[in-house]
Amino acid sequence: LFRLITDCCFIPQRFDAGLVYANFGKITYYFNNNTAKQYRITELNLSLEICSEAPYFDNEQKSDITFWINQQEIATYRSEGDYGDRRGKLNPEWWPNINSQYGKLLVLTIREECVLLNGELATSKVRLSDLALQNGNKIVVTLGNKDTAEYPNGFNLFGKDFGDFAQDICLELKYNNAVTAPKAEKHEN
């Protein structure tokens, strides 16, 4: 468990967090980009369990959560609530019933021709090549509320031991090379 606030975001305990929540702001994760340096990436998938944030919980608390990769704005997901009407399937026994319990599994897919959110077209303005995945020494993934969001109501980000889905944040790179069929490499944070 880790509450994202500006004066404690550098403490080492953040690496052990199973649930990160914030009522405003952004959080950034870094992923290895060695595969992008060696192969031509054909698709990037980012999957995570997420919902809005409200005091205790509010199933109708909307939040506009924006995603950036390598400082390029990708898409905004409107979370429809901070879900607490039932216990999350994976929550530890000590987690109180009055708090956020689970989120929705979100899959952000970026291809050369478009960006998809859970299989639905989000935009055709951003292309995979815009992300310059092979540059530098990492892939930078940021998510959070923009200052201009209609619903800037934070987020809950669930790890593999909280919520309903037994996974941490997962970044998958699909790639081609001249010798083998398309492959996929996954990184979890």
C-alpha positions as CSV (number, residue, x, y, z in Angstrom):
1,L,0.0,0.0,0.0
2,F,1.4,3.4,-0.9
3,R,-0.3,6.7,-1.0
4,L,1.2,9.0,-3.6
5,I,2.0,12.3,-2.0
6,T,4.8,14.6,-3.0
7,D,6.8,14.5,0.2
8,C,7.2,10.7,0.3
9,C,7.4,9.6,-3.3
10,F,11.2,8.8,-3.0
11,I,10.9,6.4,-0.1
12,P,12.2,2.9,-0.8
13,Q,9.0,1.3,0.4
14,R,7.3,2.4,-2.9
15,F,8.9,-0.7,-4.6
16,D,6.8,-3.0,-2.3
17,A,3.5,-1.2,-2.9
18,G,0.6,-3.5,-3.8
19,L,-1.8,-0.6,-4.2
20,V,-1.0,3.0,-5.1
21,Y,-3.6,5.7,-4.7
22,A,-3.7,9.4,-5.2
23,N,-6.5,12.0,-5.3
24,F,-4.6,14.1,-7.8
25,G,-1.3,14.1,-9.7
26,K,0.7,11.7,-11.7
27,I,2.9,8.7,-11.3
28,T,5.8,7.5,-13.5
29,Y,7.2,4.0,-14.1
30,Y,10.3,3.1,-16.1
31,F,10.7,0.0,-18.3
32,N,13.7,-1.5,-20.0
33,N,13.9,-0.7,-23.7
34,N,16.6,-3.1,-24.9
35,T,14.1,-5.0,-27.1
36,A,13.2,-1.7,-28.8
37,K,16.9,-1.1,-29.5
38,Q,17.3,-4.6,-31.1
39,Y,14.1,-5.1,-33.0
40,R,11.4,-3.3,-34.9
41,I,8.5,-2.9,-32.5
42,T,5.1,-3.5,-34.1
43,E,2.8,-3.0,-31.1
44,L,3.0,-1.8,-27.5
45,N,0.5,-3.0,-24.9
46,L,0.2,-1.6,-21.4
47,S,-2.2,-3.4,-19.1
48,L,-3.2,-2.5,-15.5
49,E,-6.1,-2.6,-13.0
50,I,-7.2,0.9,-12.2
51,C,-10.2,3.0,-10.9
52,S,-10.9,6.5,-9.7
53,E,-10.1,7.7,-6.1
54,A,-12.6,9.0,-3.6
55,P,-12.7,9.2,0.2
56,Y,-13.4,5.6,1.3
57,F,-15.0,4.7,-2.1
58,D,-17.7,6.1,-4.4
59,N,-18.9,3.8,-7.3
60,E,-19.9,6.9,-9.3
61,Q,-16.7,9.0,-8.8
62,K,-15.5,9.7,-12.4
63,S,-11.9,10.5,-13.1
64,D,-10.1,11.3,-16.4
65,I,-6.8,9.4,-16.3
66,T,-4.4,10.3,-19.0
67,F,-1.4,8.2,-20.2
68,W,1.9,9.4,-21.6
69,I,4.7,7.3,-23.0
70,N,8.1,8.9,-23.4
71,Q,6.4,12.3,-22.7
72,Q,4.0,11.7,-25.6
73,E,0.4,12.0,-24.6
74,I,-1.3,8.8,-25.7
75,A,-5.0,8.7,-24.6
76,T,-7.3,9.6,-21.7
77,Y,-9.4,6.9,-20.0
78,R,-12.6,8.0,-18.1
79,S,-12.8,5.8,-15.1
80,E,-16.5,5.6,-14.0
81,G,-16.0,5.0,-10.3
82,D,-13.9,4.1,-7.3
83,Y,-15.3,0.7,-6.7
84,G,-16.1,-0.6,-3.2
85,D,-19.5,-2.2,-3.4
86,R,-17.9,-5.6,-2.8
87,R,-14.5,-7.0,-1.7
88,G,-11.8,-7.3,-4.3
89,K,-11.1,-11.0,-5.1
90,L,-7.4,-10.7,-4.2
91,N,-7.4,-8.2,-1.3
92,P,-5.5,-9.3,1.8
93,E,-7.7,-10.0,4.9
94,W,-6.4,-6.9,6.7
95,W,-7.6,-4.5,3.9
96,P,-10.7,-2.7,5.3
97,N,-14.1,-3.1,3.5
98,I,-14.6,0.6,3.6
99,N,-11.8,1.4,1.1
100,S,-11.4,1.0,-2.7
101,Q,-11.7,-2.7,-3.5
102,Y,-11.2,-3.3,-7.2
103,G,-10.7,-1.6,-10.5
104,K,-11.2,-2.3,-14.2
105,L,-8.6,-4.1,-16.3
106,L,-7.4,-1.5,-18.8
107,V,-5.4,-2.5,-21.9
108,L,-3.8,0.4,-23.9
109,T,-2.6,-0.8,-27.3
110,I,-0.4,1.4,-29.5
111,R,0.2,0.5,-33.1
112,E,1.6,2.4,-36.0
113,E,-1.9,3.3,-37.3
114,C,-3.8,4.0,-34.0
115,V,-4.2,3.7,-30.2
116,L,-6.8,1.4,-28.7
117,L,-8.3,1.4,-25.2
118,N,-9.7,-2.1,-24.4
119,G,-10.0,-2.8,-28.1
120,E,-11.9,0.4,-29.0
121,L,-10.3,3.2,-31.1
122,A,-9.0,6.0,-28.8
123,T,-7.1,8.0,-31.4
124,S,-5.5,7.7,-34.8
125,K,-3.3,10.9,-34.2
126,V,-0.6,9.1,-32.2
127,R,1.6,6.5,-33.9
128,L,3.9,3.9,-32.4
129,S,6.9,5.6,-34.2
130,D,6.1,8.9,-32.3
131,L,7.2,7.2,-29.1
132,A,10.9,6.8,-30.1
133,L,11.0,3.6,-28.0
134,Q,14.6,2.9,-29.0
135,N,16.0,6.2,-27.7
136,G,17.6,6.7,-24.4
137,N,17.9,3.8,-21.9
138,K,14.2,3.3,-20.8
139,I,10.6,3.5,-21.7
140,V,8.9,6.1,-19.5
141,V,5.2,5.5,-18.7
142,T,3.3,8.2,-16.8
143,L,-0.4,8.2,-15.8
144,G,-2.5,10.7,-13.9
145,N,-4.9,13.6,-14.1
146,K,-4.2,16.6,-16.3
147,D,-4.7,20.0,-14.8
148,T,-7.4,20.6,-17.5
149,A,-9.3,17.3,-16.8
150,E,-13.1,17.5,-16.6
151,Y,-12.9,14.9,-13.8
152,P,-9.6,15.2,-12.0
153,N,-10.4,12.7,-9.3
154,G,-7.2,10.7,-8.9
155,F,-6.7,7.0,-9.3
156,N,-6.2,3.7,-7.6
157,L,-3.6,1.4,-9.2
158,F,-3.9,-2.2,-8.1
159,G,-1.0,-4.7,-8.0
160,K,-1.1,-8.5,-8.3
161,D,-2.2,-8.9,-4.6
162,F,-5.1,-6.4,-4.6
163,G,-8.3,-6.0,-6.6
164,D,-9.6,-8.6,-9.1
165,F,-6.7,-9.2,-11.5
166,A,-3.5,-11.1,-10.4
167,Q,-1.1,-8.9,-12.3
168,D,1.1,-5.9,-11.7
169,I,1.5,-3.2,-14.4
170,C,2.5,-5.0,-17.5
171,L,4.2,-3.5,-20.6
172,E,4.4,-5.9,-23.6
173,L,6.4,-5.1,-26.7
174,K,5.6,-7.1,-29.9
175,Y,8.3,-7.1,-32.5
176,N,9.5,-8.6,-35.9
177,N,12.8,-9.4,-37.3
178,A,13.8,-10.9,-40.6
179,V,14.7,-14.3,-39.2
180,T,11.8,-15.2,-36.9
181,A,8.0,-14.8,-36.6
182,P,6.6,-11.9,-34.4
183,K,7.4,-12.3,-30.7
184,A,6.3,-10.6,-27.6
185,E,8.3,-9.6,-24.5
186,K,6.6,-8.7,-21.3
187,H,7.9,-6.5,-18.4
188,E,6.1,-6.1,-15.1
189,N,6.5,-3.3,-12.6
